Amino acid sequence: MSIQISRIAFPITSLGPGRYLGLWVQGCSIACPGCISKDTWDKQGGTSADEQWLSDLIIKTIREENLDGIVVTGGEPTEQASSLEQVLSLVTEKLPGMRVVMFSGIPREDLLANHATLISSIDLAICGPYISDLPSQRPLIASENQQYAICSDRGYELLTNASTTNVVNSIQVNINDGDVTMVGLPFPHGMEALEEELQSRGIVFGEVSWKK
């Protein structure tokens, strides 16, 4: 079996307290206006990855890079729930103490009601569609309508740690072989503002993920 993925990046420090491997799944039918990852919407885009191969890669990377866990985002993770369940199950079997954080655009009640198996491999989920007119100051929350789904005792510890250590929503920049990856929770229209500011300084982006 396979799962459609967009990209992997590490270490990710802007989507939870600690150092993570970030997994972007490919395909999203929610298509929130203002999404900064519009390149992950197309279900036919990205790369098809064998579930066992991907889980082995994640395990190897987490061990070699001494990462705290994995952040799953996208794209919409629940639209490939069965494949993602299998990948996370294989990973957590080998790394039982690993933290798993997931960002999903579906409401919390839908996640809890319809994805029990997926939840069993997750510690903390951030749920709900992104609404750019409702910016949030809460840790890991991009818009105020979104909700936390605490799926384990470790998830409660993660959220408590994020709150008590004043984790600030921010953008992290990684550069690899000329590709610039920006990861995080920007304020509304923040990426467009950044693009304009850089252009005024003579720095021009090529293809960007927030335009479609």
N, C-alpha and C positions, 0 to 999 in steps of 0.2 A: 504494500500500500504506500501511497505517497501523499505529500502535503505540499500545497503551493505556497512558496515563501517569496518575500520581496528582498530581504537583506538581513544580515547579521552584523552587529557592531559591538565592540567591547573595548575598554570597560565603560559602562554607562553609569554615571553618578547623578544624573538629573531626574531620574524617574523612581527614586526611592532612596532611603538611607542605606548606604553601602555601595559596593561595586558589583555591577551586574553584566551579564551577557544580554544584549537586546535582540529579540527575535521579532521581526515584522512579518506577519503573514500577509498573503496577497488575496485581495478580493473583499469588497465591501459594498453592500447594496444600500447602506444607510445614507452615505454621501452627505455628511454634515457640511453646510455652507461655512467657509472659513477654515476647513480642515487643512493642516499643513502637510498632509501625506496623501494628497490626491493621486499620486502615482501608484498607490496601493489599492485603488478602487477596482481596477479592471481584473475580473476573475481569470482572464486568459493571460495576464501579464506575469511578471516574476519568473520563478524557476520551480520546476517540479523536483522535490527532494524525497528520496526514500526515507520512510519513518525511522528505520533502524540506523541508516547512515547518519541522519540528522541528529538523532539522540546520541550516537557515539561521538559525533563532532562536538556537541554541546558539553558532554561529560569531559572529554579531553581538554576542551578550552577552559572550562571552569577550574579544572584541576591545575592546568599549566599556568593559568593567569591568576590563580588564587582569588577567584571571584566568589561573592557571597550567594549568588543565585542567578535567576533568569527573570527578565521582564518580557512579557508577551504583549505585543500591540499590533497595529496593522494600519490598514485592513481591519476586518472584523473577525476576531478569533473564533467566535461561536459559529460562524458560517462554515468552519471546518472543524467542528467540535470533535468528531470521532477520531480524526487523524491527530489533532492536537492532544486529545486525551491519551492516545497511544504513545506519542513522543514524550509527554510529561511523565507518564507512568514509567517508561523505560529509564528516564533520567533520574527520577526520584527514587527508584529502586536501587540504583547505584550510589546516589548521593542523598541519603535520607534526611540530612540536616539542611538541605538547600532551601533557600527562600524562593518563592514563586509569586510574582506580582503580575496581574493582568489588567489591561485597559480594554474595556468593551463599550460599545455604543448602545447596547440594549439596556433597558431599565433593570434595576436590581431585582425586582420581583420576578421578572422573566428569567434572569440568570438562575436564581435560586429555585424556581419552579421547574425549569426545563433542562437544566444541565448539571444534575447531581454528580454524575461521574467526573465531569470536568472539574467541578468544584473540589472534589476529593484530592486533587493534585495541586490545588492553588491555596495560597495563604491569604492573599488580599487582592480584591478586585475593585477597580474604580469603574462605576457603571453609569450609563446614560449618554445620550447624544450630546455632542458639543454644540453649545449655543453661544455665538460670539458676543451677543448683547448682554450676557450674564457673566462677566469675568469674576473669578474667585480668587481669594487670598488663602484659601485652605490648602494645606500641603497635598500635592499630587492631584488636585482638582483643577481642571481647566475652566469649567463654567459652573456657576453656583447651583444649577439644577442637578448636577451629578452627585452620586452617593457612593459611600464605601460599602463593600460587602466583605465582612470579616469571616473568613472561611476556616480559620484554625487559630489555636492559641498563639502560634508564631505570627499570624497576621495581626492579631491584637497587639503584640509586642512591636511589630513593624510600625503600625499606625501610631502607637504611643511614642515610639522613638522619633518618628517624623514630626510629631506635634511638639514634644518637649524640647527637641534640639533645634526647633525653629527652621526646619527644612524649607527653603525658599524656592518657589517655582522659578525656574531659570532655563536658559538655553546652554547646552554644552556643545562645543565645537571640536570635532575630530577631523584630522586631515590625513589622508592615506593615498599615496600615488596620484596626487592632484585632485582627488575627489574630496569635497568638503561635506561632512555629515553633521547636521545640526539637530540635536536631540533635546527635547524638553517640552515645556508648557509655556508658550509665548503669550503675551497679552494680545487682545484682538488687533488684527492688522499689523502685528509686530514684525512679521517676516517681510511684508511689503515695505514697511518703514525702514527696516534694515537694508533691504535691497536698494532703496532710493538713496540712503545715506552713503552706502558703499559706492554706488554709481557716481555720486557727487565727488568722490575721492579717486575716481578713475578705476574702480574695481567693478568688473561686470561679470555677473553670473552667466553660466550657460543654461542648461535645462535645470529647472527647480521643481521640487516636489509639491509646492503649494499652488501650482498653476496646472490647469488641465484644458 
